[in-house]
Amino acid sequence: MTPELFNNLHHVCIVVHDIGRAQAFYESIGVGPWVAYPPLSEYIELEAPSREGFMSMQYRVCNLPNIQLQLCQPSQDPSPQRLHLDTKGEGVFHLGFEVPDADAAEASSGLSVKMRGRRKNGTGFTYYDTEDSGGVVLLTRATDPSTP
């Protein structure tokens, strides 16, 4: 594993039952502004337990000076996020780390892949199956410059 793979924390993703209610709470304590994450359809290569479950999730993001917060409301379609919400309740689903190259990060991780997605330009994400051993899902992402 590349030592610097998980040293640039980009975001914390929180799964919630009601994204509007959660956003309103955070705004009431001064955390905002929030924006909708771009359409998930930008991922032309997708490996997920359920494409429908992945594509139907709602995300909102808030870029703070030091980190991005993400709210995720999964639909009733199957997804790891839905399973987490149903079995553990609302809370942190994953920690996202920025990497320069999504494929190189995945190849050097030595970890089992839970889900992955890539855009046409090769940027994208990889979720690793780390919840049982590390207490939380870890994710690496190479960001498209036009994406929040």
Backbone bond lengths (Angstrom), bond angles and torsions (degrees), N, CA, C in turn:
res aa  C-N    CA-C-N  psi(-1)  N-CA   C-N-CA  omega(-1)  CA-C   N-CA-C  phi
1 M - - - 1.451 - - 1.531 108.74 -
2 T 1.314 115.78 137.97 1.454 121.76 176.43 1.531 108.58 -69.88
3 P 1.347 118.47 125.52 1.467 120.01 -175.12 1.524 114.25 -58.41
4 E 1.319 118.40 -33.17 1.468 120.10 -176.47 1.524 113.88 -88.88
5 L 1.307 117.56 6.98 1.466 120.86 -176.47 1.532 112.79 -57.79
6 F 1.312 117.48 -40.31 1.464 121.45 -176.17 1.533 111.58 -116.19
7 N 1.333 116.95 43.88 1.466 118.14 179.41 1.531 113.79 -117.09
8 N 1.335 118.29 4.47 1.461 120.68 179.27 1.538 108.61 -123.66
9 L 1.339 115.08 79.74 1.462 120.41 -177.84 1.526 110.03 -64.41
10 H 1.314 115.50 124.01 1.467 121.80 -179.13 1.524 111.64 -101.28
11 H 1.346 117.09 -43.89 1.458 119.02 -175.43 1.522 112.85 -155.02
12 V 1.324 113.34 162.87 1.459 123.48 170.92 1.523 106.12 -119.46
13 C 1.324 116.25 128.71 1.466 120.80 -179.19 1.523 109.92 -109.16
14 I 1.334 115.23 126.41 1.461 122.81 -178.17 1.525 108.36 -113.63
15 V 1.341 116.39 124.43 1.463 119.26 176.18 1.528 108.68 -88.06
16 V 1.331 115.20 139.06 1.463 121.69 -175.76 1.527 109.94 -138.47
17 H 1.327 114.77 157.44 1.472 120.42 175.60 1.527 111.68 -76.76
18 D 1.328 116.38 -37.07 1.457 121.00 -173.87 1.530 108.73 -134.15
19 I 1.317 116.40 100.89 1.459 121.30 -173.57 1.532 112.25 -64.71
20 G 1.317 117.05 -34.28 1.459 120.41 178.09 1.521 111.80 -66.18
21 R 1.317 116.61 -42.43 1.466 121.39 178.58 1.523 110.42 -65.28
22 A 1.323 116.97 -43.94 1.463 120.65 -179.94 1.529 110.56 -64.13
23 Q 1.330 116.76 -44.22 1.468 120.21 178.68 1.528 110.11 -60.60
24 A 1.320 117.35 -43.97 1.468 121.03 179.83 1.528 110.88 -60.74
25 F 1.328 117.27 -40.09 1.460 119.77 177.20 1.527 110.92 -60.85
26 Y 1.328 116.26 -51.04 1.468 119.33 -178.09 1.530 111.00 -61.32
27 E 1.319 116.71 -40.19 1.469 119.42 178.03 1.530 110.72 -63.41
28 S 1.346 116.84 -35.11 1.470 120.08 -178.86 1.522 112.31 -66.80
29 I 1.334 117.49 -19.74 1.465 120.26 177.82 1.530 111.45 -107.12
30 G 1.353 115.32 13.35 1.455 119.94 173.79 1.509 116.14 91.06
31 V 1.323 118.06 10.82 1.466 121.23 179.00 1.523 108.23 -96.80
32 G 1.311 116.40 114.67 1.454 121.81 -179.21 1.517 108.56 168.89
33 P 1.284 119.28 -177.51 1.473 127.83 -0.69 1.530 111.55 -77.69
34 W 1.315 113.99 161.08 1.455 122.63 179.28 1.518 109.25 -109.11
35 V 1.316 116.96 145.14 1.462 122.40 175.05 1.521 108.66 -131.97
36 A 1.320 115.69 151.94 1.459 120.44 175.76 1.522 108.95 -70.48
37 Y 1.322 115.76 138.42 1.459 120.45 176.04 1.524 107.85 -69.18
38 P 1.333 117.04 144.90 1.477 118.99 179.70 1.534 111.40 -55.44
39 P 1.304 116.98 160.14 1.470 120.39 -177.82 1.530 111.80 -54.12
40 L 1.315 115.27 134.80 1.467 120.07 -179.69 1.527 111.42 -69.25
41 S 1.332 116.94 -11.71 1.465 121.21 179.33 1.523 112.41 -66.69
42 E 1.346 117.98 -10.44 1.469 120.38 177.35 1.521 112.13 -67.33
43 Y 1.324 117.52 -14.48 1.467 120.99 178.08 1.519 109.13 -84.83
44 I 1.330 115.51 104.96 1.462 119.99 -176.27 1.523 111.79 -84.28
45 E 1.321 116.35 -21.07 1.464 122.22 176.17 1.516 105.92 -116.80
46 L 1.325 117.28 118.02 1.456 120.65 -175.34 1.520 110.29 -139.21
47 E 1.324 114.92 128.03 1.466 122.11 172.03 1.516 106.70 -121.70
48 A 1.325 116.07 105.71 1.458 122.75 -178.53 1.522 107.68 -146.13
49 P 1.331 117.01 154.74 1.476 118.77 179.58 1.523 113.21 -54.77
50 S 1.332 116.74 -34.02 1.459 121.86 179.51 1.520 108.82 -145.91
51 R 1.317 116.96 116.60 1.469 120.30 177.16 1.530 110.64 -59.99
52 E 1.342 116.12 -40.99 1.465 120.43 179.79 1.529 110.39 -63.26
53 G 1.333 116.97 -42.65 1.457 121.00 178.87 1.515 111.51 -61.64
54 F 1.324 116.64 -41.40 1.462 120.79 179.73 1.523 110.78 -68.21
55 M 1.310 117.09 -49.69 1.461 121.13 -174.77 1.528 113.49 -67.58
56 S 1.325 117.55 -22.20 1.460 119.58 -176.66 1.532 113.26 -93.53
57 M 1.325 118.30 1.00 1.464 120.26 177.88 1.529 110.31 -72.35
58 Q 1.320 115.62 145.79 1.465 121.52 174.27 1.519 108.30 -105.53
59 Y 1.328 116.15 134.87 1.464 121.77 177.18 1.519 109.51 -126.26
60 R 1.321 115.24 143.77 1.462 122.09 167.55 1.518 106.86 -131.25
61 V 1.322 116.20 144.71 1.457 120.49 -177.61 1.522 110.25 -127.65
62 C 1.322 114.38 149.16 1.459 122.73 176.24 1.523 106.93 -131.80
63 N 1.325 116.34 119.54 1.460 121.55 -179.75 1.518 109.84 -93.46
64 L 1.326 115.36 101.77 1.457 122.04 175.46 1.523 108.34 -83.83
65 P 1.329 118.72 168.35 1.465 119.66 -178.90 1.533 114.20 -58.54
66 N 1.335 117.76 -29.73 1.456 119.76 -174.88 1.526 115.48 -115.94
67 I 1.318 117.99 -9.36 1.477 120.17 -176.68 1.530 109.23 -165.78
68 Q 1.309 116.14 158.52 1.462 121.41 173.73 1.521 108.33 -100.63
69 L 1.343 116.07 135.83 1.460 121.31 169.80 1.518 107.83 -102.48
70 Q 1.315 115.60 140.20 1.457 121.14 176.88 1.520 108.51 -123.87
71 L 1.316 115.47 137.72 1.460 122.11 169.71 1.514 106.72 -109.13
72 C 1.311 116.42 136.46 1.473 121.59 -179.26 1.517 108.63 -130.77
73 Q 1.324 115.00 125.10 1.464 120.93 173.66 1.517 107.87 -114.69
74 P 1.343 116.74 103.80 1.466 118.34 178.46 1.530 110.71 -74.82
75 S 1.322 115.27 152.05 1.462 119.79 174.45 1.528 108.08 -77.86
76 Q 1.312 116.32 -172.97 1.466 120.39 176.34 1.533 111.70 -78.67
77 D 1.334 117.31 -10.08 1.463 120.25 177.28 1.528 109.17 -66.43
78 P 1.335 117.23 151.56 1.466 120.13 -177.03 1.537 112.09 -62.94
79 S 1.328 114.99 136.84 1.456 122.45 174.09 1.526 107.52 -166.51
80 P 1.331 117.72 157.04 1.462 119.08 174.78 1.531 111.97 -58.66
81 Q 1.330 117.31 -34.31 1.457 120.89 178.67 1.527 110.74 -66.16
82 R 1.330 117.02 -41.63 1.467 121.50 177.35 1.521 110.30 -63.19
83 L 1.334 116.77 -44.01 1.462 121.51 179.20 1.530 110.39 -61.28
84 H 1.317 116.95 -43.34 1.467 120.98 178.30 1.523 110.40 -60.48
85 L 1.321 116.85 -46.73 1.460 121.87 -179.47 1.524 110.89 -61.75
86 D 1.324 117.05 -42.49 1.468 121.26 -177.71 1.524 112.97 -72.08
87 T 1.326 117.70 -32.49 1.468 119.85 -174.99 1.524 114.07 -99.65
88 K 1.330 117.17 -27.50 1.463 120.04 -176.23 1.520 113.25 -120.14
89 G 1.311 116.54 -12.91 1.455 120.04 -178.84 1.522 111.91 86.15
90 E 1.321 114.57 -173.66 1.454 120.57 -178.69 1.524 110.04 -66.82
91 G 1.325 115.33 146.98 1.459 119.13 177.42 1.512 111.66 154.39
92 V 1.321 115.37 -171.61 1.460 121.36 -177.08 1.524 109.71 -66.56
93 F 1.327 115.57 123.95 1.462 121.10 175.66 1.519 110.73 -95.81
94 H 1.345 116.92 -45.10 1.461 117.90 179.40 1.521 112.60 -149.87
95 L 1.332 113.86 160.88 1.453 123.34 170.90 1.515 106.61 -109.33
96 G 1.330 116.85 128.33 1.464 121.71 -177.11 1.519 111.66 -107.09
97 F 1.330 115.99 130.40 1.452 122.47 -178.76 1.524 110.36 -116.25
98 E 1.317 116.31 133.65 1.460 122.12 179.73 1.527 109.57 -80.00
99 V 1.326 115.41 135.03 1.465 122.62 176.37 1.529 108.40 -133.77
100 P 1.325 117.66 155.61 1.467 118.59 -179.48 1.528 113.61 -74.53
101 D 1.335 117.73 -26.77 1.465 121.38 -174.95 1.528 108.92 -140.55
102 A 1.322 116.95 114.07 1.463 121.61 -175.90 1.521 112.52 -62.12
103 D 1.317 117.66 -44.70 1.464 120.75 -177.59 1.527 111.93 -69.10
104 A 1.331 116.86 -40.76 1.465 120.44 179.21 1.523 110.43 -65.58
105 A 1.321 117.04 -40.12 1.466 120.63 178.55 1.522 110.19 -61.61
106 E 1.320 116.28 -47.55 1.462 120.21 -179.67 1.526 110.74 -60.67
107 A 1.323 116.83 -45.86 1.469 121.27 -177.86 1.524 112.13 -63.23
108 S 1.327 117.05 -35.04 1.463 119.94 -176.54 1.528 113.49 -90.02
109 S 1.332 117.64 -5.58 1.467 120.37 -172.99 1.523 113.18 -69.58
110 G 1.325 117.20 -36.20 1.455 120.35 -174.34 1.518 113.19 72.10
111 L 1.331 117.02 11.92 1.458 122.23 -177.28 1.525 111.00 -108.13
112 S 1.313 115.08 155.39 1.459 121.34 175.98 1.530 109.17 -74.03
113 V 1.332 116.04 135.65 1.464 121.66 -177.81 1.527 110.10 -88.51
114 K 1.333 115.15 131.68 1.472 122.49 177.72 1.526 110.74 -92.75
115 M 1.352 116.26 -45.24 1.464 123.10 179.16 1.519 107.42 -154.79
116 R 1.337 115.11 156.92 1.470 119.13 176.15 1.516 109.54 -154.58
117 G 1.321 115.45 153.83 1.453 121.34 176.74 1.515 109.62 -151.54
118 R 1.336 115.12 144.36 1.460 120.53 178.63 1.525 109.39 -134.26
119 R 1.340 113.46 142.28 1.458 120.73 173.25 1.524 108.80 -85.68
120 K 1.310 115.39 172.53 1.465 121.44 -179.45 1.532 111.68 -56.93
121 N 1.335 117.08 -34.63 1.463 120.83 -177.82 1.532 113.86 -85.65
122 G 1.343 117.96 5.52 1.460 122.00 177.10 1.514 114.90 91.36
123 T 1.334 118.19 -10.34 1.457 119.09 175.83 1.521 108.58 -75.60
124 G 1.316 116.64 163.88 1.458 119.07 179.79 1.510 111.99 157.33
125 F 1.331 115.86 -156.16 1.458 121.86 -171.44 1.520 111.47 -136.60
126 T 1.327 114.76 159.42 1.458 123.34 169.61 1.519 107.99 -140.14
127 Y 1.336 116.46 123.18 1.460 122.50 172.21 1.527 106.77 -92.62
128 Y 1.335 116.12 134.88 1.461 120.91 179.19 1.526 110.14 -106.55
129 D 1.320 115.80 149.63 1.457 122.50 -178.53 1.532 109.07 -83.23
130 T 1.331 116.26 75.66 1.462 121.75 -173.85 1.532 113.27 -117.60
131 E 1.303 117.33 2.28 1.461 120.37 -173.98 1.530 112.54 -61.54
132 D 1.321 118.00 -44.22 1.461 120.32 -177.86 1.527 112.09 -69.56
133 S 1.314 117.35 -37.50 1.465 119.76 -177.24 1.517 113.64 -88.76
134 G 1.341 118.28 -28.69 1.454 120.81 -176.28 1.513 115.05 -116.70
135 G 1.330 117.64 -3.93 1.454 120.77 178.24 1.514 115.46 87.49
136 V 1.339 116.71 -9.72 1.467 120.74 -178.95 1.530 108.08 -156.92
137 V 1.312 116.11 153.59 1.461 121.44 174.28 1.529 107.97 -73.82
138 L 1.339 116.67 134.90 1.456 121.55 173.26 1.515 108.50 -103.91
139 L 1.329 116.28 148.50 1.453 122.23 -178.50 1.526 108.01 -137.30
140 T 1.331 116.10 141.64 1.459 120.64 168.18 1.516 107.18 -113.12
141 R 1.345 115.07 147.97 1.454 119.16 -179.49 1.524 109.31 -146.33
142 A 1.297 113.97 138.25 1.464 121.49 169.60 1.520 104.60 -107.11
143 T 1.308 116.55 119.27 1.451 121.41 -170.09 1.525 112.67 -88.40
144 D 1.321 114.27 132.40 1.458 120.72 168.59 1.523 105.85 -68.74
145 P 1.324 118.80 129.32 1.478 120.45 -176.86 1.531 114.19 -54.39
146 S 1.322 118.30 -22.68 1.461 120.32 -178.72 1.529 112.78 -91.48
147 T 1.339 117.63 2.98 1.469 122.02 -176.14 1.522 110.51 -103.06
148 P 1.343 117.62 141.42 1.465 119.27 177.01 1.526 111.82 -70.67
